[in-house]
Amino acid sequence: MKKIIIAIDGPAASGKSTTAKHVAKALGYLHIDTGAMYRAMALKVLRSNISPADSAAIAKLANSTSIRLIAPHEFNAKVRIELDGVEVSDEIRSPEVTQIVSPVSTIAAVRSQMVNEQRAMGVHGGIVLEGRDIGTVVFPDAELKIFLIADTHERALRRRKDLERSHVDISIEQLERQIMERDAIDSHRDISPLKKADDAFELDTTHLTIEQQVDVIVRKAKEIIER
């Protein structure tokens, strides 16, 4: 049976990562969190004391950077993110990384490197990728494209839960501001802006459980596969 490519796009904290992970599990597909790749690059920028506005220096840094996503052996385990051979799965979720990941990800050299790696991983199908430009840039011919949205307050609540697991304390109000700022940057950048593909199915996750989100997407995937 043919294995398809599923592209799940949407703004920060709209439910992409968890939903994509469960969809991949249900279909026996590989899950790729592309946002984690950009976060790892942003972490290296921080550690290198380079300004996120210094695109030339970041482009040069990207050329000497190795970023790997390592799938877990068990479903409930996290995907491991390695930066230059060292695991940084927790470090990439810090507020400091969140603040600069958008400007770093707008740099052409960074995006070009990441997109090439993502396309290589999906060349044979059987993959669920989530990010902001998967259905528009990385895999514009993906058989199934989903665009997730959610209320800003709900997204802030979700983000705080994630941060609490890493023992990071931050107010909902501050998180809402960060999310709105991130949305503005992602939607108005010149390179690969966040936008819904013309043939994507929009799914509002504000009042949906993860199980409900996954069920909608898996049903649509199976319809396409069976056709």
C-alpha positions, -999 to 999 in steps of 0.1 A, spaced: 0 0 0 13 34 -10 27 55 19 19 92 16 34 124 29 13 143 56 22 179 61 9 196 93 14 233 95 3 260 119 14 286 144 32 280 177 14 258 202 -15 250 179 -10 213 187 12 203 158 39 183 176 17 161 197 -9 156 170 17 147 144 34 123 167 1 104 174 -9 105 137 25 89 127 20 63 154 -15 54 142 -3 50 106 31 34 113 48 65 98 79 85 108 74 117 126 96 147 120 94 178 142 109 204 119 105 232 145 130 214 167 156 216 140 153 254 138 153 256 176 186 237 177 201 261 153 188 290 174 204 274 205 237 273 187 234 310 178 228 318 215 258 297 226 280 313 200 271 348 212 259 358 177 232 384 173 200 369 157 202 399 134 236 390 120 225 369 91 259 365 76 275 351 107 245 328 112 247 315 76 284 307 81 276 290 114 248 269 98 273 255 73 294 240 101 264 227 122 251 192 125 215 187 136 199 152 140 165 140 150 167 105 166 134 86 168 127 69 201 124 31 204 92 35 225 62 56 215 59 76 248 96 85 247 106 118 232 124 123 199 160 132 208 175 163 192 213 163 188 233 194 181 268 187 169 266 153 184 253 164 218 216 159 229 198 193 235 162 181 237 154 201 268 176 231 261 159 240 228 126 246 246 139 274 268 123 309 267 156 323 254 156 300 224 119 308 218 126 345 216 151 342 188 140 311 168 118 331 144 145 356 132 170 328 130 147 307 109 141 335 84 177 334 72 179 319 38 210 297 44 194 282 75 161 274 58 178 260 27 199 236 48 169 225 69 146 221 39 171 199 21 174 176 51 136 174 55 131 165 18 157 138 21 139 122 50 105 122 31 117 110 -3 100 76 1 68 88 18 54 73 50 62 104 69 44 131 90 62 164 91 50 194 111 62 230 109 52 263 93 60 258 56 58 220 51 27 222 28 38 253 10 76 250 6 91 217 18 65 193 3 40 214 -18 29 181 -35 21 163 -2 -9 141 -5 -25 154 27 -20 189 41 -34 201 74 -34 236 88 -40 237 126 -52 269 144 -62 276 180 -72 305 202 -42 325 215 -51 320 252 -54 283 247 -21 281 230 -5 300 259 -19 275 283 -5 247 263 29 263 261 30 269 299 23 232 305 53 223 283 75 248 302 64 236 336 77 201 327 111 218 324 106 238 356 103 271 338 79 296 354 63 322 331 30 340 332 2 334 307 2 371 298 39 370 289 34 338 269 4 353 250 26 383 240 54 360 229 30 339 208 15 369 191 49 383 184 60 350 170 29 348 148 36 383 134 72 374 125 63 340 110 35 353 89 52 384 75 88 371 69 100 372 33 112 337 32 88 308 36 61 327 56 36 309 77 4 305 56 -22 280 48 -17 261 16 -46 265 -9 -54 228 -7 -49 224 30 -76 213 54 -80 238 83 -86 223 117 -94 245 147 -80 226 178 -91 251 205 -118 229 218 -106 195 206 -88 168 225 -56 153 210 -76 121 203 -102 141 183 -75 159 163 -57 127 155 -90 109 145 -98 136 120 -64 135 103 -60 97 103 -95 93 87 -85 118 60 -52 100 55 -68 66 51 -93 79 26 -65 92 5 -45 59 9 -75 38 -1 -81 59 -32 
